[in-house]
Amino acid sequence: MSIIKLPLSLLTIVISANCYSQILYEEGYYINSADQKINCLIKNIDWKNNPTGFTYKRTKNSKPEKATIKSVKEFGVFNTSKYVRVVLNVDRSSDNVNDLSRYKKPIFKEEELFLKVLVEGKSNLYEYVDGNLKRYFYKEENSSIEQLVFKRYRTSQNNIGSNTRFRQQLWNEMKCPSFDIDRIQRIGYNKNDLVKFFVEYTQCNKGESVNYGKKPKKDLFNLTLRPRLNNSSLTIRNSSRDSRNTDFGNEIGLGAGIEAEFILPFNKNKWSIIVEPTYQYFNSKKPTNNIDEFRGNLVADVNYKSIEFPVGLRQYFFLNDKSKFFVNASYLIDLSFNSSITITSENGSELDPVEIDSRNNLAFGVGYKYNDKYSFEINYQTNREILSNYALWSSNYQKLSVVLGYSIF
């Protein structure tokens, strides 16, 4: 089908454009193993997991270079993030209910890691993330970095217990007249609670802290009105009666959707989850492909209406602060209503009324967004079977849409 070629061509263009687009190289630095500080431009991908290396440029026009944990003691993106190399004991006990340890105590193993600095002050707070594993570490003045211990485990009675030693560590090491035991007990083993506590601790001791854990508030949800122009095609076949086979050709129609987009808060907001309830219709009346030997010429009339529910994943390719391309792929659930295909003979008698009941299919899109407000997309849907309740009937429904978008928030 020729309408397939357009989205595939656009997809190629977008992916090619990504070779020249951003994630940005931002001003930063690194300190090598000889304690030399080198200012540079670091490819800031807003790491979800703690990195083991990074890409940088010495100048804007120089070639990218790779740096690894073996050659770098510290690196950072100015006003954004900072990582330090450490060799320390880490407990990697699983927090998965099905894989909980039988031991209450942490099981430490020495590792070399880049820890992310969350707070620098009278006491420093660090974070390590590796998939579902999250660990927090702290450093008091003139001491080494240690893990704040929290571990869930399986008790002898097969219940789930929690080792919350991190609260005892905080109570013993970080004193402040305003901190009582109730304040310590309210601290959860999570970034927000710990960052807040470490900042308060420095303020209580009349010091100043640098809070890397507090990021600028980002718009992580978009609601977008998306009217569209649909170019749809439909063919139907009956395996026992060729005279019912019909090619309805291509029909132009309108549709409308409202898209909820949930931006994933990592990797520089490049990824999002999208859900878009959409109304669409297809109406056409065409003669069947063959003449019925008993009833002569037949006419097929389709009246198809549905609400589509695509659920998918989108990736952005940034051009600058205001412009970005995107590609998305969705699994589409289609709910048809008051929809049928009827076939009539020359004398007007109705034959073989068929109720439409559609199956699910896939959708792919490529588009452009400007100023996080206006968007344009070409969306292609793979073949959808709309006569799923009938053994003798089969169909091929496809659609190419031009979609405009306006984000209301």
Secondary structure, DSSP 8 states (H G I E B T S, - for coil): -GGGHHHHHHHHHHHHHHTTSBS-EEEEEEEETTS-EEEEEEE----SS--SEEEEESSTTS--EEEETTTEEEEEETTTEEEEEEEEEEE-----GGG-BS-SS--EEEEEEEEEEEEESSEEEEEEEETTEEEEEEEETTS--EEE--EEEE-TTS-EEEE-HHHHHHHHH---TT--HHHHHT--SSHHHHHHHHHHHHHHTT---EETT-------EEEEEEEEEEEEEEEEEESS-GGG-EEEEEEEEEEEEEEEEEE-SSGGG-EEEEE--EEEEEEEEEE-SS-BTTTBS-EEEEEEEEEEEEEEEEEEEESSSSEEEEEEEEEEEEEE-S-EEEEE-TT--EEEEEE-B---EEEEEEEEEETTTEEEEEEEEEEE-SBTT-SSEEEEEEEEEEEEEEE--
